[in-house]
Amino acid sequence: MTEMSWAALAVPDWRARIATLAAPLRIGLAQRARSAPLFAHAYAFHLNMRFGGMSPLRVAEFARAQNLSGLKIHVEDGEQASLSRMSEEALHAYGAAMKGLGLELHVETSTTGVTGLADAVRIALATGATSLRCYPRYEGRVSEIIDRTIADLRQLAAFDPDGRLRFTLEQHEDLKSEELVRILKAVTNPRLSLLFDFGNMVNAYELPLPALAVQAPFVSEVHVKDCLVQPDRGGWAHVACQSGKGHLPMHAMFVELLLLGEERPQVLAFGLEEEEGYFAPALRFPSEEADPFIAARSASFTQIGSGDLTVRLQQEAVAACRQVETIRALLDAIATEAERTQG
């Protein structure tokens, strides 16, 4: 594969795409855009939860105040107050609080390792969550990572024998879309699907819409964010930024995601994961060998910076609210365009 310049790529025309749809699809697209299941994501408050004492319950209250459908939260979010540090009694109480707020809960973990995955399932079941996201974070050749991930995910049925949870595998910057699909097909668990992240394919040297086309038949959930794409050692790094201010074709991706599913929407949750300042380096390259080596890496985190902490935490909270407004306006624009072209 030859190196591509992101700046030279054409911006997809999402309005022209809508215009090509048959009338029933345009009507359905407008309806789905106006009723899309938007979820808060705790990573939008990553710094507040690490340095500002923000608790999982406060993030849930934010979701309720914004009239969102639910909340996606990592088992480690909130430091000492995180789900991973809660007793069984506290986990049940948190689940009850979520139900009281009218919110659906999705739990996330940054591993497919059997020990971590089993504990995340325990937490998800105790809180009454409906979904658990995971991703591999192994060091090794891509083929080795794929094999280990398949072995890990084959344990899911034993961890959740009653089938109470849906499981999602996320593209998290190292594996390519085709490799994720290969894992799903090998695991053969009908409750396992993909979580599509708006920007993580960049680091695997994939373009957003082609990556979505490969993943589309298997996508049930989404992380919504924007980013600036930077050249990095022949590949691409990304720096997360304010939604609508980056390089990602957000309208076009939303159109394709909303169209998934014939009788009912295939995508069950759009997690609003604003994460300004998060940096992820290139992990795959156009000139890489056939079975490249992926180095060890930590779970995702954003640097706090050297400025005023109080100001930075306030900026993050403002950004989370602003993203809700931005995405609702984007969805309204899609719905309006679909309705406009129906004649």
Protein Blocks (a to p, Z undefined) as FASTA:
>chain_A
ZZddfklpccddfklmmmmpcfklmmmmmmmmmmcccdddfklmmmmmmmnopafklmmm
mmmmnopabdcddfkgoijmmmklpcfklmmmmmmmmmmnopacdddddbfbfklmmmmm
mmmmmnopabdcdddddecdfklmmmmmmmmmmmmmmmmmnopaccddddehjacfklmm
mmmmmnopakbccdddfklmmmnopafklmmmmmmmmpcbdcddddddddeehiacdddd
dehiambdfklmmmmmmmgojkbcfblbdcdfdfehiacddfbdfkbcfbdcdddddddd
ddebjadfklmmmmmmmmmmmmmmmmmmmmmmmmmmmmmmmZZ
